[in-house]
Amino acid sequence: MTAGSREDRSQCRHPEPARVSTRVEPDVERLSGRISSAKNAFLIVLVLAIGEILGGVAGAGGAEPSLEGYGTDSTFGGGPGSETCVVLHTADSGVGSLRDCVENRNGPLDNPIPRRVVFSTGGTIVLLADLSIRQPYLTIDGLTAPAPGITLAKEGTGEIGETNIVTWQGQNTCAHDVLVQGLRFRGVWTRDTNEHSQNADMLSVDGENLPGCLQNVVIWRNTYIDGQDSVGSLWGSVRDLTFAYNFVVFNYHPQTISHYPGGEQGQQRERLSIHHNVFAYNHERTANFRANVWDVNFEQNVIHEWDPFGLPGGYATRFRCRNGGCPLRFNMLDNHWTSAGGSLSQAINFQSDADPDQVFSQGNTKPDAESEDGAANGPFPRTDSVTVFPPTTLGETMFPYVGHPYPTQEESDVLAEVLMQVETEQGPLFADGFESGNTSAWSN
């Protein structure tokens, strides 16, 4: 991830679309006067002839369970007057491509017509250049694709083909109010080696160049496999984000939530919901919370087999200060670090003066070899809410909705292995009396 200009463009325009609680179909009559090109008109009219695709489009909340967490109070690419762009093939570019649907928007740059991207085809899209989401009000809904679903793949060294949710330098806007769901991101990491590039990101969220702009982002039910670096990593100024129901498997450095050099005013990551994810067979950084990361709820995630290959430095979840910036006000609730694999004493790690008193820990299961934990006396205030499931029901309530809707045999096998491990160890998961099955929403 490259650091850009630190020029303060905090006057980002955030027009608010109307909020709706149910799915809204495209208002074709209204759209007809707002189409800026024959190409987009063709794609929007085409969707009317593909009823089965529209039947699966749900804008926000289409997957089960419903979207929960910070940043979910948005219609993203849906709502009144939105348009639908159909991906017709798996080529990297051209009319009917994913790139065309993402990059060629209608309306003002900072206030485009909200757009839902759906798929009439399944398969693998090899990204030959970075796919940059840099405008607001967009839903990319991989859940609409027919079998085998959509995979976004890298090739070569992996240093091109990143999908990023970013600011648009020079245009005073960014990719706020964005939902990405139902995709597989496949990198080129060679497992069992420490050969990697920190420029080989797969999916990142970067708000550094326009502090205060990038917010209301939801990354939901995707799979990330064989990544060298950055699987849902957050950089710079990011606020109100949910990362949930993702399957992160066989990656070297999956998730870092950080900034460099750290401690800069306005460059914090804050109000984050990270819940119901499964991390398995990753070397480390699941996740790595570094520098100014504030007001985070890390909740009912399962972390399994970190440091699986015995490479140097493996660990699971780490808190770390940097240049005076430190993680603050974390609720770490009902997570499960399994007792399978090596480096069991590195499940939870506090480094560089990170303060355990800034982490409230409750209802977590971790290996007996792990002695570190959060030490706050009570929960920190929060305004999001996340449903916590009884541990005996995770096979029905959580695991069927984790990751890509069409898992490969290998992915299915790993999920089954993780679930079996959790079921074997689930006895102490709620041993401290935390009431499961309700919504966790600690009051201010």
LOMI-317563 format. One record per residue (C-alpha): residue in three letters; x, y, z. Coordinates in steps of 0.1 Angstrom, whole numbers, padded with zeros to 4 digits, always signed. Each point is the difference from the previous one (the first is absolute). Example, Ala and Ser with C-alpha at 12.3 -4.5 7.8 and 13.67 -1.06 7.14 Angstrom:
LOMI-317563
[r 'ala', [+0123, -0045, +0078]]
[r 'ser', [+0014, +0034, -0007]]
//
This chain:
LOMI-317563
[r 'met', [+0000, +0000, +0000]]
[r 'thr', [+0015, +0033, -0010]]
[r 'ala', [-0003, +0031, +0021]]
[r 'gly', [-0012, +0030, -0019]]
[r 'ser', [-0003, +0037, +0007]]
[r 'arg', [-0011, +0011, +0035]]
[r 'glu', [-0016, +0031, -0013]]
[r 'asp', [-0031, +0007, +0022]]
[r 'arg', [-0032, -0001, -0021]]
[r 'ser', [-0024, -0006, +0028]]
[r 'gln', [-0028, +0020, -0016]]
[r 'cys', [-0012, -0031, -0018]]
[r 'arg', [-0036, +0003, -0012]]
[r 'his', [-0023, -0027, +0014]]
[r 'pro', [-0034, +0003, -0016]]
[r 'glu', [-0023, -0025, +0018]]
[r 'pro', [-0024, -0022, -0020]]
[r 'ala', [-0033, -0009, +0015]]
[r 'arg', [+0000, -0029, +0024]]
[r 'val', [-0023, -0030, -0008]]
[r 'ser', [-0007, -0032, +0019]]
[r 'thr', [-0010, -0021, -0029]]
[r 'arg', [+0014, -0009, -0034]]
[r 'val', [-0008, +0026, -0027]]
[r 'glu', [+0000, -0008, -0037]]
[r 'pro', [+0015, +0024, -0025]]
[r 'asp', [-0023, +0030, -0008]]
[r 'val', [+0004, -0004, -0038]]
[r 'glu', [-0022, +0030, -0009]]
[r 'arg', [+0021, +0023, +0022]]
[r 'leu', [+0032, -0015, -0012]]
[r 'ser', [-0009, +0005, -0037]]
[r 'gly', [+0007, +0037, +0002]]
[r 'arg', [+0032, -0004, +0018]]
[r 'ile', [+0020, -0025, -0021]]
[r 'ser', [+0032, +0017, -0012]]
[r 'ser', [+0010, -0026, -0027]]
[r 'ala', [-0016, -0025, -0023]]
[r 'lys', [+0023, -0027, +0015]]
[r 'asn', [-0014, +0004, +0035]]
[r 'ala', [-0036, +0003, -0014]]
[r 'phe', [+0006, -0034, -0017]]
[r 'leu', [+0011, -0016, +0033]]
[r 'ile', [-0028, +0014, +0020]]
[r 'val', [-0027, -0009, -0025]]
[r 'leu', [+0015, -0035, -0002]]
[r 'val', [-0006, -0007, +0037]]
[r 'leu', [-0038, +0002, -0006]]
[r 'ala', [+0002, -0031, -0022]]
[r 'ile', [+0019, -0020, +0027]]
[r 'gly', [-0026, -0004, +0026]]
[r 'glu', [+0018, -0027, +0019]]
[r 'ile', [+0030, +0023, +0006]]
[r 'leu', [-0022, +0027, +0014]]
[r 'gly', [-0017, -0025, +0022]]
[r 'gly', [+0033, -0005, +0018]]
[r 'val', [+0010, +0036, +0003]]
[r 'ala', [-0004, +0013, +0035]]
[r 'gly', [+0022, +0032, +0001]]
[r 'ala', [+0006, +0000, +0038]]
[r 'gly', [-0010, -0030, +0020]]
[r 'gly', [-0005, -0025, -0028]]
[r 'ala', [+0021, -0027, +0017]]
[r 'glu', [-0011, -0020, +0031]]
[r 'pro', [+0005, +0011, +0027]]
[r 'ser', [-0007, +0037, -0005]]
[r 'leu', [+0028, +0026, +0000]]
[r 'glu', [+0010, +0011, +0035]]
[r 'gly', [+0027, +0022, +0014]]
[r 'tyr', [+0013, +0035, -0006]]
[r 'gly', [-0005, +0014, -0034]]
[r 'thr', [-0030, -0021, -0009]]
[r 'asp', [-0025, +0028, +0003]]
[r 'ser', [+0002, +0008, -0037]]
[r 'thr', [-0017, -0011, -0032]]
[r 'phe', [+0034, -0001, -0017]]
[r 'gly', [-0008, -0005, -0037]]
[r 'gly', [-0037, -0005, +0005]]
[r 'gly', [-0029, +0023, +0009]]
[r 'pro', [-0023, +0022, -0020]]
[r 'gly', [+0013, +0009, -0034]]
[r 'ser', [+0029, -0025, +0001]]
[r 'glu', [+0011, -0018, -0031]]
[r 'thr', [+0012, -0035, -0006]]
[r 'cys', [+0030, -0009, -0021]]
[r 'val', [+0003, -0037, -0012]]
[r 'val', [+0034, -0017, -0004]]
[r 'leu', [-0004, -0021, -0031]]
[r 'his', [+0034, -0017, -0003]]
[r 'thr', [+0033, -0006, +0018]]
[r 'ala', [+0024, +0021, -0021]]
[r 'asp', [+0020, +0025, +0019]]
[r 'ser', [-0014, +0030, -0019]]
[r 'gly', [-0024, +0011, -0027]]
[r 'val', [-0038, +0005, -0002]]
[r 'gly', [-0017, -0024, +0024]]
[r 'ser', [+0030, -0005, +0022]]
[r 'leu', [+0003, +0004, +0037]]
[r 'arg', [+0025, +0028, -0005]]
[r 'asp', [-0024, +0019, -0023]]
[r 'cys', [-0028, -0003, +0026]]
[r 'val', [+0023, +0013, +0027]]
[r 'glu', [+0019, +0028, -0018]]
[r 'asn', [-0026, +0015, -0024]]
[r 'arg', [-0026, +0016, +0022]]
[r 'asn', [-0028, +0024, -0008]]
[r 'gly', [-0005, +0033, +0016]]
[r 'pro', [+0025, +0023, +0019]]
[r 'leu', [+0032, -0015, +0011]]
[r 'asp', [-0006, +0006, +0036]]
[r 'asn', [-0037, -0008, -0001]]
[r 'pro', [-0006, -0026, -0027]]
[r 'ile', [-0033, -0019, -0005]]
[r 'pro', [+0001, -0029, +0025]]
[r 'arg', [+0009, -0032, -0018]]
[r 'arg', [-0004, -0037, +0007]]
[r 'val', [+0023, -0023, -0019]]
[r 'val', [-0014, -0034, -0006]]
[r 'phe', [+0012, -0030, -0020]]
[r 'ser', [-0016, -0020, -0028]]
[r 'thr', [+0031, -0023, -0002]]
[r 'gly', [+0023, -0018, +0023]]
[r 'gly', [+0037, -0007, -0003]]
[r 'thr', [+0034, +0015, +0006]]
[r 'ile', [+0009, +0036, -0009]]
[r 'val', [+0038, +0004, -0002]]
[r 'leu', [+0007, +0036, +0009]]
[r 'leu', [+0026, +0014, -0023]]
[r 'ala', [+0001, +0034, +0018]]
[r 'asp', [-0012, +0012, +0034]]
[r 'leu', [-0037, +0003, +0004]]
[r 'ser', [-0006, +0033, +0018]]
[r 'ile', [-0033, +0007, +0016]]
[r 'arg', [+0003, +0038, +0006]]
[r 'gln', [-0036, +0013, -0002]]
[r 'pro', [-0028, -0004, +0025]]
[r 'tyr', [-0033, -0018, +0000]]
[r 'leu', [+0010, -0034, -0015]]
[r 'thr', [-0010, -0036, +0007]]
[r 'ile', [+0020, -0028, -0016]]
[r 'asp', [-0022, -0031, +0006]]
[r 'gly', [+0018, -0032, -0008]]
[r 'leu', [-0029, -0019, +0016]]
[r 'thr', [-0020, +0006, -0032]]
[r 'ala', [+0025, -0020, -0022]]
[r 'pro', [-0010, -0035, -0012]]
[r 'ala', [+0023, -0029, +0008]]
[r 'pro', [+0030, -0001, +0004]]
[r 'gly', [-0003, +0036, +0012]]
[r 'ile', [+0026, +0027, -0005]]
[r 'thr', [+0037, -0002, +0007]]
[r 'leu', [+0023, +0030, -0003]]
[r 'ala', [+0034, -0014, -0007]]
[r 'lys', [+0035, +0014, -0002]]
[r 'glu', [+0029, -0014, -0021]]
[r 'gly', [+0037, +0004, -0003]]
[r 'thr', [+0017, +0016, +0030]]
[r 'gly', [-0034, +0011, +0014]]
[r 'glu', [+0010, +0037, +0001]]
[r 'ile', [-0027, +0010, -0024]]
[r 'gly', [-0037, -0008, +0001]]
[r 'glu', [-0008, +0013, +0035]]
[r 'thr', [-0036, +0009, +0008]]
[r 'asn', [+0000, +0032, +0020]]
[r 'ile', [-0026, +0022, +0016]]
[r 'val', [+0017, +0034, +0000]]
[r 'thr', [-0001, +0037, -0003]]
[r 'trp', [+0001, +0018, -0034]]
[r 'gln', [+0028, +0024, +0002]]
[r 'gly', [-0007, +0033, -0017]]
[r 'gln', [-0038, -0006, -0001]]
[r 'asn', [-0008, +0005, +0037]]
[r 'thr', [-0019, -0032, +0003]]
[r 'cys', [+0004, -0036, +0011]]
[r 'ala', [-0017, -0034, +0001]]
[r 'his', [-0023, +0006, +0029]]
[r 'asp', [-0032, -0020, +0003]]
[r 'val', [+0013, -0031, -0017]]
[r 'leu', [-0010, -0037, +0005]]
[r 'val', [+0021, -0028, -0015]]
[r 'gln', [-0013, -0035, +0006]]
[r 'gly', [+0000, -0036, -0014]]
[r 'leu', [+0034, +0000, -0018]]
[r 'arg', [+0032, -0021, +0002]]
[r 'phe', [+0033, +0018, -0001]]
[r 'arg', [+0029, -0023, -0010]]
[r 'gly', [+0036, +0010, +0002]]
[r 'val', [+0033, -0017, -0010]]
[r 'trp', [+0017, -0007, +0033]]
[r 'thr', [+0019, -0033, +0000]]
[r 'arg', [-0010, -0017, +0032]]
[r 'asp', [+0026, -0011, +0025]]
[r 'thr', [+0024, +0028, -0011]]
[r 'asn', [+0007, +0034, +0014]]
[r 'glu', [+0005, +0014, -0035]]
[r 'his', [-0024, +0029, -0004]]
[r 'ser', [-0004, +0036, -0011]]
[r 'gln', [-0016, +0027, +0022]]
[r 'asn', [-0012, +0015, -0033]]
[r 'ala', [-0020, -0031, -0009]]
[r 'asp', [-0032, +0011, +0017]]
[r 'met', [-0033, -0018, -0008]]
[r 'leu', [-0027, +0023, +0015]]
[r 'ser', [+0008, +0031, +0020]]
[r 'val', [-0018, +0031, +0013]]
[r 'asp', [+0021, +0031, -0001]]
[r 'gly', [-0013, +0034, +0012]]
[r 'glu', [+0034, +0017, +0005]]
[r 'asn', [-0002, +0027, -0027]]
[r 'leu', [-0034, +0014, +0010]]
[r 'pro', [-0004, -0002, +0038]]
[r 'gly', [-0036, -0002, +0012]]
[r 'cys', [-0015, -0011, -0033]]
[r 'leu', [+0002, -0038, -0001]]
[r 'gln', [-0028, -0014, +0021]]
[r 'asn', [-0030, -0024, -0001]]
[r 'val', [+0018, -0029, -0016]]
[r 'val', [-0011, -0036, +0003]]
[r 'ile', [+0021, -0030, -0011]]
[r 'trp', [-0022, -0029, +0004]]
[r 'arg', [+0001, -0038, -0007]]
[r 'asn', [+0031, -0002, -0022]]
[r 'thr', [+0028, -0025, -0002]]
[r 'tyr', [+0037, +0009, -0001]]
[r 'ile', [+0025, -0027, -0009]]
[r 'asp', [+0037, -0001, -0008]]
[r 'gly', [+0006, +0037, +0007]]
[r 'gln', [+0034, +0013, +0006]]
[r 'asp', [-0012, +0032, +0017]]
[r 'ser', [-0031, +0021, +0008]]
[r 'val', [-0032, -0019, +0003]]
[r 'gly', [-0024, +0026, +0011]]
[r 'ser', [+0027, +0022, +0014]]
[r 'leu', [-0008, +0035, +0011]]
[r 'trp', [+0023, +0030, -0005]]
[r 'gly', [-0002, +0036, +0011]]
[r 'ser', [-0033, +0017, +0007]]
[r 'val', [-0029, -0026, +0000]]
[r 'arg', [-0031, +0003, +0021]]
[r 'asp', [-0032, -0021, +0004]]
[r 'leu', [+0010, -0033, -0016]]
[r 'thr', [-0011, -0036, +0003]]
[r 'phe', [+0021, -0030, -0010]]
[r 'ala', [-0022, -0031, +0006]]
[r 'tyr', [-0008, -0035, -0011]]
[r 'asn', [+0033, -0002, -0019]]
[r 'phe', [+0021, -0031, -0005]]
[r 'val', [+0037, +0008, +0002]]
[r 'val', [+0020, -0031, -0008]]
[r 'phe', [+0036, -0009, -0010]]
[r 'asn', [+0014, +0036, +0000]]
[r 'tyr', [+0034, +0014, +0011]]
[r 'his', [-0009, +0035, +0013]]
[r 'pro', [-0038, +0002, -0002]]
[r 'gln', [-0012, +0030, +0021]]
[r 'thr', [+0019, +0030, +0012]]
[r 'ile', [-0020, +0030, +0014]]
[r 'ser', [+0026, +0027, +0002]]
[r 'his', [+0017, +0031, -0014]]
[r 'tyr', [+0035, +0013, -0004]]
[r 'pro', [+0019, +0014, +0018]]
[r 'gly', [-0030, -0001, +0025]]
[r 'gly', [-0015, +0024, +0024]]
[r 'glu', [-0009, +0027, -0025]]
[r 'gln', [-0031, +0021, +0008]]
[r 'gly', [-0029, -0008, -0023]]
[r 'gln', [+0014, -0033, -0012]]
[r 'gln', [-0017, -0024, +0024]]
[r 'arg', [-0021, -0031, -0008]]
[r 'glu', [-0030, +0003, +0023]]
[r 'arg', [-0034, -0016, +0006]]
[r 'leu', [+0007, -0034, -0015]]
[r 'ser', [-0021, -0032, +0003]]
[r 'ile', [+0020, -0032, -0008]]
[r 'his', [-0023, -0029, +0007]]
[r 'his', [-0008, -0036, -0010]]
[r 'asn', [+0031, -0005, -0022]]
[r 'val', [+0019, -0032, -0002]]
[r 'phe', [+0038, +0003, -0003]]
[r 'ala', [+0018, -0033, -0007]]
[r 'tyr', [+0035, -0010, -0010]]
[r 'asn', [+0014, +0035, -0001]]
[r 'his', [+0036, +0008, +0010]]
[r 'glu', [-0009, +0030, +0021]]
[r 'arg', [-0020, +0033, +0002]]
[r 'thr', [-0035, -0012, +0007]]
[r 'ala', [-0002, +0028, +0007]]
[r 'asn', [+0029, +0024, +0007]]
[r 'phe', [-0013, +0032, +0017]]
[r 'arg', [+0027, +0026, -0001]]
[r 'ala', [+0002, +0038, +0009]]
[r 'asn', [-0032, +0020, +0002]]
[r 'val', [-0028, -0026, -0002]]
[r 'trp', [-0029, +0010, +0022]]
[r 'asp', [-0034, -0013, +0010]]
[r 'val', [+0001, -0035, -0014]]
[r 'asn', [-0023, -0029, +0007]]
[r 'phe', [+0018, -0033, -0009]]
[r 'glu', [-0028, -0025, +0005]]
[r 'gln', [-0007, -0037, -0004]]
[r 'asn', [+0028, -0006, -0025]]
[r 'val', [+0018, -0034, -0002]]
[r 'ile', [+0037, +0000, -0004]]
[r 'his', [+0015, -0034, -0009]]
[r 'glu', [+0035, -0014, -0007]]
[r 'trp', [+0020, +0033, -0001]]
[r 'asp', [+0037, -0005, -0008]]
[r 'pro', [-0008, -0033, -0017]]
[r 'phe', [+0032, -0003, -0019]]
[r 'gly', [+0025, +0008, +0027]]
[r 'leu', [+0013, +0031, -0017]]
[r 'pro', [+0017, +0027, +0021]]
[r 'gly', [-0022, +0024, +0020]]
[r 'gly', [-0034, -0017, -0002]]
[r 'tyr', [-0028, +0012, +0023]]
[r 'ala', [-0038, +0005, -0001]]
[r 'thr', [-0013, +0033, +0014]]
[r 'arg', [+0023, +0029, +0009]]
[r 'phe', [-0004, +0034, +0016]]
[r 'arg', [+0029, +0024, -0006]]
[r 'cys', [+0008, +0037, +0005]]
[r 'arg', [+0019, +0020, -0026]]
[r 'asn', [+0015, +0035, +0002]]
[r 'gly', [-0022, +0010, +0029]]
[r 'gly', [-0032, -0015, -0015]]
[r 'cys', [-0016, -0029, +0018]]
[r 'pro', [-0031, -0022, -0002]]
[r 'leu', [-0028, +0013, +0023]]
[r 'arg', [-0034, -0012, +0012]]
[r 'phe', [-0003, -0035, -0013]]
[r 'asn', [-0027, -0025, +0009]]
[r 'met', [+0013, -0035, -0007]]
[r 'leu', [-0031, -0022, +0004]]
[r 'asp', [-0008, -0037, -0004]]
[r 'asn', [+0029, -0008, -0024]]
[r 'his', [+0015, -0034, -0003]]
[r 'trp', [+0037, -0006, -0005]]
[r 'thr', [+0002, -0037, -0004]]
[r 'ser', [+0026, -0023, +0015]]
[r 'ala', [+0011, -0015, -0033]]
[r 'gly', [+0034, +0007, -0015]]
[r 'gly', [+0033, +0016, +0012]]
[r 'ser', [+0009, +0032, +0019]]
[r 'leu', [-0030, -0004, +0022]]
[r 'ser', [+0015, +0026, +0024]]
[r 'gln', [-0003, +0026, -0028]]
[r 'ala', [-0038, +0001, -0002]]
[r 'ile', [-0002, +0035, +0015]]
[r 'asn', [+0030, +0023, +0000]]
[r 'phe', [+0006, +0034, +0015]]
[r 'gln', [+0031, +0018, -0013]]
[r 'ser', [+0017, +0034, +0000]]
[r 'asp', [-0018, +0013, +0031]]
[r 'ala', [-0035, -0009, -0012]]
[r 'asp', [-0021, +0001, +0032]]
[r 'pro', [-0021, -0031, +0009]]
[r 'asp', [-0022, +0024, +0020]]
[r 'gln', [-0013, +0013, -0033]]
[r 'val', [-0014, -0034, -0009]]
[r 'phe', [-0031, -0014, +0017]]
[r 'ser', [+0000, -0038, -0003]]
[r 'gln', [-0030, -0021, +0007]]
[r 'gly', [-0013, -0034, -0012]]
[r 'asn', [+0031, -0009, -0019]]
[r 'thr', [+0016, -0034, -0004]]
[r 'lys', [+0037, -0002, -0004]]
[r 'pro', [+0027, -0027, +0004]]
[r 'asp', [+0013, -0007, +0035]]
[r 'ala', [+0034, +0010, -0011]]
[r 'glu', [-0011, +0036, -0007]]
[r 'ser', [+0004, +0021, +0031]]
[r 'glu', [-0006, +0035, -0014]]
[r 'asp', [-0035, +0015, -0002]]
[r 'gly', [-0019, +0033, +0002]]
[r 'ala', [-0002, +0014, +0035]]
[r 'ala', [-0026, +0028, -0001]]
[r 'asn', [-0025, -0003, +0029]]
[r 'gly', [-0031, +0005, -0021]]
[r 'pro', [-0012, +0004, -0036]]
[r 'phe', [+0007, +0032, -0019]]
[r 'pro', [-0030, +0019, -0014]]
[r 'arg', [-0013, -0010, -0034]]
[r 'thr', [-0028, +0010, -0023]]
[r 'asp', [+0000, -0029, -0024]]
[r 'ser', [-0017, -0033, +0006]]
[r 'val', [+0010, -0036, -0010]]
[r 'thr', [-0019, -0032, +0006]]
[r 'val', [+0019, -0025, +0021]]
[r 'phe', [-0010, -0036, -0006]]
[r 'pro', [+0000, -0029, +0025]]
[r 'pro', [+0032, -0020, -0006]]
[r 'thr', [-0020, -0032, -0006]]
[r 'thr', [-0017, +0015, -0030]]
[r 'leu', [+0030, +0014, -0019]]
[r 'gly', [-0003, -0028, -0026]]
[r 'glu', [-0034, +0013, -0009]]
[r 'thr', [+0001, +0037, +0008]]
[r 'met', [+0035, +0011, -0010]]
[r 'phe', [+0021, -0024, -0020]]
[r 'pro', [-0024, -0005, -0030]]
[r 'tyr', [+0002, +0037, -0007]]
[r 'val', [+0037, +0005, +0004]]
[r 'gly', [+0019, +0007, -0033]]
[r 'his', [-0007, -0005, -0036]]
[r 'pro', [-0034, -0015, -0009]]
[r 'tyr', [+0016, -0027, -0021]]
[r 'pro', [+0029, -0013, +0021]]
[r 'thr', [+0026, -0023, -0016]]
[r 'gln', [+0005, -0035, +0014]]
[r 'glu', [+0031, +0012, +0018]]
[r 'glu', [-0018, +0030, +0016]]
[r 'ser', [-0029, -0023, +0010]]
[r 'asp', [+0024, -0024, +0016]]
[r 'val', [+0018, +0027, +0020]]
[r 'leu', [-0033, +0015, +0012]]
[r 'ala', [-0012, -0035, +0011]]
[r 'glu', [+0033, -0005, +0019]]
[r 'val', [-0003, +0033, +0018]]
[r 'leu', [-0036, -0006, +0009]]
[r 'met', [+0009, -0034, +0014]]
[r 'gln', [+0028, +0016, +0021]]
[r 'val', [-0023, +0026, +0013]]
[r 'glu', [-0027, -0025, +0009]]
[r 'thr', [+0026, -0021, +0019]]
[r 'glu', [+0012, +0030, +0020]]
[r 'gln', [-0032, +0020, +0003]]
[r 'gly', [-0007, -0009, +0036]]
[r 'pro', [+0017, +0031, +0015]]
[r 'leu', [-0010, +0024, -0027]]
[r 'phe', [-0026, +0017, +0021]]
[r 'ala', [+0013, -0012, +0034]]
[r 'asp', [+0000, +0035, +0015]]
[r 'gly', [-0038, +0003, -0003]]
[r 'phe', [-0003, +0022, -0030]]
[r 'glu', [-0035, -0003, -0013]]
[r 'ser', [+0001, -0015, -0035]]
[r 'gly', [-0026, +0002, -0027]]
[r 'asn', [-0007, +0037, +0006]]
[r 'thr', [+0013, +0032, -0016]]
[r 'ser', [+0032, +0013, +0016]]
[r 'ala', [-0005, +0038, +0003]]
[r 'trp', [+0017, +0013, +0031]]
[r 'ser', [-0017, +0033, +0010]]
[r 'asn', [+0019, +0032, +0004]]
//
